[in-house]
Amino acid sequence: MSVIQPSCRLPSENAPGCGCASMQEPAGGKAAGAAAMTALAAAACTACCLLPFTLPAVILASAGGFIAMLDHAHGWLTRLAVPVVIGAWLWIGWQVRKTQRRATRLTVTLMVLASLLTAAAASWPVLEPVAFNALGIVKKRAVLPNE
């Protein structure tokens, strides 16, 4: 018993091919493929063309918000940093006394740097006008609505 129907012949040199009814593609298959390729091309265009223009703006806006947040946090972070640096110096002194060994040069260098930066941050309200005048930066005063 043959699985090929008698009306269906295999292709040969003289015959073009099978005489069976050809399978038809489902309707809309090419349209769906074209739509998928269009969506893929739009996504690729967004990644290649649109992101280089929008990403820097988004990053700068986020950085500006972060810097503004740090400006508002300056006061309480400085008040927190002063006792932390003092505590670190006391801890190093206690460790030197306990172990009877000198602190490493790197430890002392980093602590001196931390102390200088903390002192600069604590005195920034005094240093700010001098630094801005030296750099030629004019800081505008906020005008209240009732003035």
N, C-alpha and C positions, 0 to 999 in steps of 0.2 A: 504494500500500500504506500503510495507516495503522498507526501505532505504538500507537494506543489500541485495545484489544480491543473487539469489538462489544458485549460485555455491560457495558462501562463507559461511562456517559454523564456528560457534564459537567454541573455544577449549573445549574439554570435556575430561573425563578420558581416553577414548579409542582413540580419535582422537588427533593428535599432535597440531592442531591449524587451523587457517584460511587457506582456500584454495585459497585465493586471491593472486594476484601477490604481492610479497613483494616490499616495496619501497627500492630503491637502493640509497646509499649515493652518493653525487656528487663526481666525480673523483677529486683526489687531496686534499680532505678534511683532511685526516690523515697527508699528507705531509705538509700542511699549519699549522696544529696544532703542528707538530714536529718542524717546522721552528720557530714558535712563542715561543715555549718552549726553544729552543736553544738560541734565542735572549734574552729571559728573564734570562736564566742561565748565559749568557755572561754579562748581565748588573749587575746581582747579584755578579758575580765573580769580576767585575770591582770595585764595591762598597766595597766588603769585602777584596779583595786581593791586588788590584792595588792601591787604594787610600791611604792606610796606608804607602805605599812606596813613592808615588809621592807627596802627600799633604805636608809633612814636607819640601821637597825640594822647592816646590812652595812658601810656607810661608816664608822660610828663604831667598829666592831670593827676594821676595817682601819686607821683612823687611830690607834687605841690601840696596835695592833701596830707601826705605823710610829714612833710616839713612843717606845715601849719600845726599839725598835731604835736610835733616836737617842740614848737615854739610855745605852745600852751603848757607843755610838760616841763619846760625849763626850770621853773621855780621849784617845784616839789622834787624833781630829780636832783637838783643841786643840793637841796636840803638833805636829801638822802645820801648823796655821794660824800659829803663832808664827814659824817660819822663813820662811813664805811672805810674811807681812806685812813682816818685816825685809828680805827680798829685794826686795820691791816698793819699799820706801823707798830701798834702795841703787840700784835700777834707775832710779828717778826722779831721784835725785841725780846719777847718771852721765849721764843724758840732759840734765839742766840744765847740767851742766859741759861736755858735748860740744857742745851747740848754743848755749851762751851766752844762753839765753832762760829766763825764769822759767816755772815750771810753772803751768798754768791753775788758777784758783780752784776749779773743779769737781774736778780731780784731787787737790788738797791737801785739800779738804773730804771727799771719799770716803776718802782714805787716813787722815785723822784719825778718821773714823767707824769704819773697819776696825780701826784700832789700839785704839780705845776698846772696841769689841765683843770683840776678841781678849783684851784685858786683863781684861775682865769675865768672859769664859769661862775664862781661866786662873785667876782668883781665885775662881771660883764655889764651890769647897769651903769657902772662908772666908766668902763672902757668903751662902751658902745658909741657915745657921741664923739669921742676923740677918734676912734677908728673910722667912723663914717665920714667925719670931716677930712681926715687924712686921705681917704679914698675918693673923696668928692661925691659921696652919696648923700642925697637930700632925703631925709625921712619926713614925709608929710604927716601933719597932725590930723587926727580924725576930727571931723567937724560934726558936732552934735546938731540934731534937727532944730532945737530951740535957740540956737545962736544966731 
